[in-house]
Every structure is written in structure tokens, then in C-alpha cells.
């Protein structure tokens, strides 16, 4: 068989490039390697390197040591989106005729590369991690008892049953203080119950402490109101300390006896507070109208009564005009 010449060509975007000059087959050095690289390309076994810019790619290719390991068909990608990607033909880069590969990171809106952080998260997911089985739904008994320690599924109905049916274990009504933001629901319930228990009953109750009424100003309602009876009738079950109002006066039960603190037969309230006993009325001791007394008038009344009880003592040369038995008097010479 006669020797034959052949020409190897490579397809480019503009046509075909001659890879080797026409020569005898037996004189082509490295033909086996070239064929092996072509086979790898055909099988999709080509390798790739990525660069940020074409300038960075060219700078890297300018270093001979970097191109030693490059194989024909290795892809040289550029991350810039407005420039083409390339492949290595054995001596220089060639523009790829295929669609440019996007090397940007993937996002919610676009496909792309995976970051190393996302890869680490994905790699940490255990096998069958998405093989999830929902737990059993809690029963009404479990919801109301509140003692189950296993994980259960809950429906709104079960949650409501747990709230309504749960018992108040540990409830304490010892404190009736004000509820604060730091109280638990259980402690708040305890305080509320204590406050309700300590309230005076409208139907009757006993004070365990002192009842203090507020001070009132002019034109303000009285701090204590006792309804008046329409008749002069005392309560049927009287005890010492009882106070009531009938249609004539304020009544009080004192030491087993009903006493009127004020009644219609006496002077008006105004008379008691403004008509003060005069000195003449005090000395005479004959006025029967109720009057207000001062300490001075009381002292004068006592002195007047004491003076009236002492026998008359006179001094002079004559006896009193109307001497009575028991009168004592003095003249200048005799007793």
C-alpha cells in the first residue's frame, strides 16, 4: 500500500484551521496522544478552568508553567457576562462556539453556581432527612391531662381543650396583692381568687380590721350613708354597737340600752352648734332648751351650784334682812 498524506483540521467559528502540515502518517509525532485527547473531548471528559476576566486569563496563559498541564479541549471560562468563553487547542485559546456558561452564584431569581457555604449546608443534610413522618395527633384526654411526654401533633381544638380542661395544680390563694406582668397565669388566678374571697359581701359580712372612710370636701356625698326608716321602729335583733336611723333620730345600742344620739324634740342641729349657753343661763340653771356648752360655761355652772349650797356669810353691824336657819354672818364685834 502506498504512503498517503493527510491533513488534520479543527473547526472554528469562521471555518477550519489546519492543525498539522500535510506529512506522512508515520512521521507525525504524538499522534496517539492527539487522538487520545480528541477521544476525551468526544466523550465529554474535558476539563475546565475559570477566570474573572479575559485579562486574567491571558496573564495566566502567558506563564509557560501554567499551560504544561493543559490538554486539548480544556475549557477556559470567563466570569464576565459580556465576553465569550474559550477552549485550549494545544497552543492557544480558542473561542467556544457554544452558549456562554454563566458562572454567577445561583439566586432565587436565576440559576448559577453554588457557593461553598451552600454546599456545606447541603452536604450536612443526612440521608433520608426529608423522609418525615408526622407524629400522632394528641387525643382529648392527653390534651386535658397535660402529662404526655412524647411529641404529638396538635389541632386548634386540642389546644382549646387543653386550656379549658387543664387542672390548676399548685394554685395558691395566699397572696391577694396586685397582679404584675411577671406573674404566671396560675399565680394570677390565685391572687384574683384571694381578692374575691377578701371582698365584703353585699348580703352582710364582718370586718377583720379597721374601716376607714375617706375625707370629703364641700358639696361631695357623705362617706357613710345609713338609710332612714319611715317609722320609729328599732331593728329586731339589736346588739351593742348597732347604729340606725329612724324617722326622728339617730339611734345607737350602748351597754344594752337604746340611746338617741339626736331626736326631733331637741333643738335643731344649727341650734346645737351656734346657740352657745350664756353666763346668765348658766348661773340661773333654769333654761330647758338644748344649748351648746363650752368648758368655760361648764365651770361657771359648777361654781354657781357650789355657791348656792354654802350658807350665807355676811359682815357688818347688822344681821341680814331675812336670816334663815343655818345662815352665818359676822359683825364688827361678834360672830
C-alpha positions as CSV (number, residue, x, y, z in Angstrom):
1,X,0.0,0.0,0.0
2,X,1.4,3.3,-1.0
3,X,2.1,6.0,1.5
4,X,-0.6,8.7,1.7
5,X,-0.6,12.2,3.1
6,X,-3.4,13.6,5.2
7,X,-4.3,17.0,6.8
8,X,-5.8,17.4,10.4
9,X,-8.2,20.3,10.8
10,X,-10.1,21.9,13.7
11,X,-13.5,23.6,13.4
12,X,-13.6,27.3,14.4
13,X,-16.4,29.9,14.3
14,X,-15.0,31.2,10.9
15,X,-14.1,27.9,9.3
16,X,-11.4,25.2,9.7
17,X,-7.8,25.6,11.0
18,X,-5.0,23.2,9.9
19,X,-3.6,21.5,13.0
20,X,-0.6,20.0,11.3
21,X,1.0,20.4,7.9
22,X,0.5,17.6,5.4
23,X,3.0,14.8,6.1
24,X,3.4,11.1,6.1
25,X,1.4,9.3,8.9
26,X,4.5,7.6,10.2
27,X,6.2,10.9,10.7
28,X,3.6,12.5,13.0
29,X,4.9,12.6,16.5
30,X,2.5,12.3,19.3
31,X,-0.4,11.3,17.0
32,X,-1.6,8.7,19.6
33,X,-1.7,11.4,22.3
34,X,-3.6,13.8,20.0
35,X,-6.1,11.1,19.1
36,X,-6.5,10.3,22.8
37,X,-7.3,13.9,23.6
38,X,-9.8,14.0,20.8
39,X,-11.4,10.9,22.2
40,X,-11.7,12.5,25.6
41,X,-13.3,15.6,24.1
42,X,-15.8,13.4,22.2
43,X,-16.7,11.6,25.4
44,X,-17.1,14.8,27.4
45,X,-14.1,14.3,29.6
46,X,-12.6,17.7,29.0
47,X,-11.5,19.8,32.0
48,X,-12.1,23.5,32.8
49,X,-10.6,26.5,34.5
50,X,-12.4,29.7,35.4
51,X,-11.1,33.3,35.4
52,X,-12.7,36.6,36.4
53,X,-11.7,38.5,33.2
54,X,-10.1,37.9,29.8
55,X,-7.1,39.9,31.1
56,X,-6.7,37.5,34.0
57,X,-7.0,34.5,31.6
58,X,-4.3,35.9,29.2
59,X,-2.0,36.7,32.1
60,X,-2.3,33.1,33.3
61,X,-1.7,31.6,29.9
62,X,1.4,33.8,29.5
63,X,3.2,31.8,32.2
64,X,4.6,28.6,30.4
65,X,4.4,26.6,33.6
66,X,0.6,27.0,33.7
67,X,0.0,25.6,30.2
68,X,2.0,22.5,30.7
69,X,-0.9,20.5,32.2
70,X,-3.5,21.9,29.8
71,X,-5.0,19.3,27.4
72,X,-6.6,19.9,24.1
73,X,-10.2,20.6,24.6
74,X,-9.9,22.1,28.2
75,X,-12.4,24.8,28.6
76,X,-11.3,28.3,29.8
77,X,-14.3,30.1,31.3
78,X,-14.6,33.8,32.0
79,X,-16.9,35.1,34.7
80,X,-17.6,38.4,32.9
81,X,-21.0,38.1,31.3
82,X,-20.3,40.2,28.2
83,X,-17.3,38.2,26.9
84,X,-17.1,34.7,25.4
85,X,-15.6,31.6,26.9
86,X,-12.7,29.7,25.3
87,X,-11.1,26.3,24.9
88,X,-7.4,25.2,24.6
89,X,-6.3,23.8,21.3
90,X,-2.9,22.8,22.4
91,X,-1.1,26.0,21.7
92,X,-3.6,28.9,22.2
93,X,-7.1,29.7,23.4
94,X,-10.0,29.4,21.0
95,X,-13.4,31.0,21.4
96,X,-16.2,28.4,22.2
97,X,-19.0,28.4,19.7
98,X,-21.4,27.1,22.3
99,X,-23.6,29.3,24.6
100,X,-21.7,31.0,27.3
101,X,-21.6,29.3,30.7
102,X,-22.9,31.6,33.5
103,X,-20.6,31.3,36.5
104,X,-22.5,33.7,38.8
105,X,-23.8,32.3,42.1
106,X,-27.4,31.0,42.0
107,X,-30.1,33.1,43.5
108,X,-33.9,32.9,44.0
109,X,-34.3,34.5,40.5
110,X,-31.6,32.9,38.4
111,X,-29.6,29.7,38.0
112,X,-25.9,29.7,38.7
113,X,-23.1,28.2,40.7
114,X,-23.4,27.0,44.3
115,X,-21.4,28.9,47.0
116,X,-19.2,26.8,49.3
117,X,-21.4,27.9,52.2
118,X,-24.5,26.5,50.5
119,X,-22.6,23.3,49.6
120,X,-21.6,22.8,53.2
121,X,-25.2,23.1,54.3
122,X,-26.3,20.7,51.6
123,X,-23.6,18.2,52.5
124,X,-24.6,18.3,56.1
125,X,-28.1,17.0,55.4
126,X,-28.4,13.4,56.5
127,X,-29.6,10.7,54.2
128,X,-33.4,10.5,54.1
129,X,-33.6,13.7,56.1
130,X,-36.8,14.6,54.1
131,X,-38.4,11.3,54.9
132,X,-40.6,12.9,57.7
133,X,-43.4,11.2,59.4
134,X,-45.8,13.5,61.3
135,X,-46.4,12.5,64.9
136,X,-49.7,11.2,66.2
137,X,-52.4,13.8,66.9
138,X,-53.0,14.3,70.6
139,X,-56.2,12.9,72.0
140,X,-58.7,15.0,74.1
141,X,-57.7,13.0,77.2
142,X,-54.0,13.7,76.5
143,X,-54.7,17.4,75.9
144,X,-56.7,17.8,79.2
145,X,-54.3,15.7,81.3
146,X,-51.2,17.6,80.1
147,X,-48.9,14.8,81.3
148,X,-47.8,13.1,78.0
149,X,-44.0,13.5,77.3
150,X,-44.0,12.3,73.7
151,X,-44.1,14.7,70.7
152,X,-47.6,14.9,69.4
153,X,-49.4,16.9,66.7
154,X,-51.9,19.5,67.9
155,X,-55.0,20.9,66.4
156,X,-56.7,24.1,67.4
157,X,-59.4,22.1,69.0
158,X,-57.0,20.1,71.2
159,X,-55.2,23.3,72.3
160,X,-58.6,24.8,73.4
161,X,-59.4,21.6,75.2
162,X,-56.0,21.7,77.0
163,X,-56.7,25.2,78.2
164,X,-60.3,24.6,79.3
165,X,-59.7,21.1,80.8
166,X,-56.3,21.5,82.5
167,X,-56.4,21.4,86.3
168,X,-54.9,24.2,88.3
169,X,-52.3,22.1,90.2
170,X,-50.3,24.2,92.6
171,X,-52.9,27.0,92.8
172,X,-52.2,29.2,95.9
173,X,-54.6,31.9,97.2
174,X,-52.3,33.0,100.0
175,X,-51.5,36.4,98.3
176,X,-54.1,39.0,97.4
177,X,-51.6,41.5,96.0
178,X,-51.8,43.3,92.7
179,X,-51.2,41.2,89.6
180,X,-48.0,42.1,87.8
181,X,-46.5,41.4,84.4
182,X,-44.1,38.8,85.9
183,X,-46.8,36.6,87.4
184,X,-47.6,33.3,85.8
185,X,-51.2,32.5,84.8
186,X,-51.5,30.2,87.8
187,X,-50.2,32.8,90.3
188,X,-52.5,35.4,88.8
189,X,-55.5,33.2,89.2
190,X,-54.5,32.7,92.9
191,X,-54.3,36.4,93.5
192,X,-57.7,37.0,91.9
193,X,-59.4,34.3,94.0
194,X,-57.8,35.8,97.1
195,X,-59.0,39.2,96.3
196,X,-62.5,37.9,95.6
197,X,-62.5,36.0,98.9
198,X,-61.5,39.0,100.9
199,X,-64.2,41.3,99.4
200,X,-67.1,42.2,101.7
201,X,-70.3,40.5,100.8
202,X,-73.2,42.7,99.9
203,X,-75.5,40.4,101.9
204,X,-73.6,41.0,105.1
205,X,-70.0,40.4,106.3
206,X,-67.6,41.0,109.2
207,X,-64.7,43.4,109.1
208,X,-61.5,41.9,110.4
209,X,-59.7,45.2,110.5
210,X,-60.4,48.9,110.9
211,X,-62.9,50.5,108.5
212,X,-61.5,53.9,107.4
213,X,-63.7,56.2,105.4
214,X,-62.4,58.8,103.0
215,X,-62.4,62.5,103.8
216,X,-65.0,64.5,101.9
217,X,-64.9,68.1,100.7
218,X,-67.8,70.6,100.3
219,X,-70.7,69.5,98.0
220,X,-69.4,65.9,98.0
221,X,-71.6,63.0,99.1
222,X,-71.1,61.8,102.7
223,X,-68.6,58.9,103.1
224,X,-71.2,56.9,105.1
225,X,-74.9,56.7,104.3
226,X,-77.4,55.0,106.7
227,X,-80.9,54.7,105.2
228,X,-83.6,56.2,107.5
229,X,-86.6,54.2,108.5
230,X,-90.0,55.6,107.8
231,X,-91.2,54.9,111.3
232,X,-89.8,54.9,114.9
233,X,-89.1,51.2,114.8
234,X,-85.9,49.7,116.1
235,X,-84.3,46.6,114.5
236,X,-85.5,43.3,115.9
237,X,-82.0,41.8,116.7
238,X,-80.1,44.5,118.4
239,X,-76.5,44.2,119.7
240,X,-74.2,46.6,121.5
241,X,-72.6,48.9,118.9
242,X,-75.6,48.9,116.5
243,X,-76.4,52.2,114.9
244,X,-79.5,53.0,112.8
245,X,-81.7,55.9,111.8
246,X,-85.4,56.1,112.3
247,X,-87.7,58.9,111.3
248,X,-86.8,61.1,114.2
249,X,-83.2,60.5,115.3
250,X,-80.0,58.6,115.1
251,X,-80.2,55.6,117.4
252,X,-77.4,53.5,119.0
253,X,-77.3,50.4,121.1
254,X,-75.0,51.1,124.1
255,X,-74.5,48.8,127.0
256,X,-77.8,47.0,126.4
257,X,-79.8,50.3,126.1
258,X,-81.1,52.1,123.1
259,X,-79.9,55.7,123.1
260,X,-81.0,58.5,120.8
261,X,-78.0,60.5,119.6
262,X,-80.3,63.2,118.4
263,X,-84.1,63.4,118.1
264,X,-86.7,65.9,116.9
265,X,-87.7,67.0,120.4
266,X,-84.4,68.8,120.8
267,X,-83.2,71.9,119.1
268,X,-82.1,71.8,115.6
269,X,-78.6,70.9,114.6
270,X,-77.9,74.6,113.9
271,X,-79.0,75.5,117.5
272,X,-76.7,72.9,118.9
273,X,-73.8,74.2,117.1
274,X,-74.4,78.0,117.1
275,X,-76.5,78.9,120.2
276,X,-74.0,78.6,123.0
277,X,-75.1,78.7,126.6
278,X,-74.8,82.2,128.1
279,X,-73.3,83.0,131.5
280,X,-76.7,84.2,132.8
281,X,-78.4,80.9,131.7
282,X,-75.6,79.0,133.3
283,X,-75.9,80.8,136.7
284,X,-79.7,80.6,136.7
285,X,-79.8,76.9,135.8
286,X,-83.4,77.2,134.7
287,X,-83.2,77.0,130.9
288,X,-84.6,73.8,129.4
289,X,-83.6,74.4,125.8
290,X,-80.8,72.4,124.4
291,X,-77.7,74.5,124.1
292,X,-74.0,74.0,123.1
293,X,-71.7,74.2,126.1
294,X,-68.1,75.4,126.3
295,X,-65.6,74.3,129.0
296,X,-66.0,77.9,130.5
297,X,-69.7,77.6,130.8
298,X,-69.5,74.2,132.5
299,X,-67.0,75.6,135.0
300,X,-69.3,78.6,135.7
301,X,-72.3,76.2,136.2
302,X,-70.4,74.1,138.8
303,X,-69.2,77.3,140.6
304,X,-72.8,78.7,140.7
305,X,-74.2,75.5,142.1
306,X,-71.5,75.2,144.8
307,X,-72.1,78.8,145.8
308,X,-75.8,78.3,146.2
309,X,-75.2,75.4,148.6
310,X,-72.9,77.3,151.0
311,X,-74.5,79.2,154.0
312,X,-74.6,82.9,153.5
313,X,-71.7,84.7,155.2
314,X,-72.0,88.4,155.7
315,X,-70.0,91.1,157.6
316,X,-71.3,94.3,159.2
317,X,-73.0,95.8,162.3
318,X,-76.5,94.4,161.4
319,X,-77.9,91.0,160.7
320,X,-79.1,90.0,157.2
321,X,-82.6,91.2,156.4
322,X,-84.1,87.8,156.1
323,X,-81.9,85.4,158.1
324,X,-82.6,81.7,157.7
325,X,-81.7,78.8,159.8
326,X,-78.1,77.9,159.1
327,X,-77.1,81.4,158.0
328,X,-73.8,82.6,159.4
329,X,-72.7,86.3,159.4
330,X,-70.2,88.5,161.1
331,X,-70.5,92.0,162.6
332,X,-67.5,94.0,163.7
333,X,-67.5,92.7,167.2
334,X,-69.4,89.4,167.3
335,X,-69.8,86.1,165.4
